[in-house]
Amino acid sequence: MTSPSSAGPREIYRIDWLPGTDVLHGTCHCGAENSAQDPVEMWEWMLGHPEGHQPRGSDS
């Protein structure tokens, strides 16, 4: 069995709830960000990587 430190880099997905709203803010492992009210929509966007993803600082 391998430990997480020896398994190589992991993809990290982050979803934060914006207090006082119904809005979720997601950050993909590639750095792209998205906001949505529907958790299913947010996870579909996350797991649909790279479709619809433009990392922060990209010109395109």
Phi, psi and omega in degrees: 000140180259149176273158180304327182289334181263355183276357180093184183294143178250151176277129181246124176250138181228131175232124178245143173268132179272105185308141180084002180225178172256020187263135172254139178242120183248145174234121179280163177298340180274353179100350177292148181234150181208153175234145179201158176268335183265121180299325179295316177301318180297313181293324176298320177296313181302309186282351177275005181313133008264002183298124179083008183253128172230107181302151177307137177085359179278145183277338186268000000 
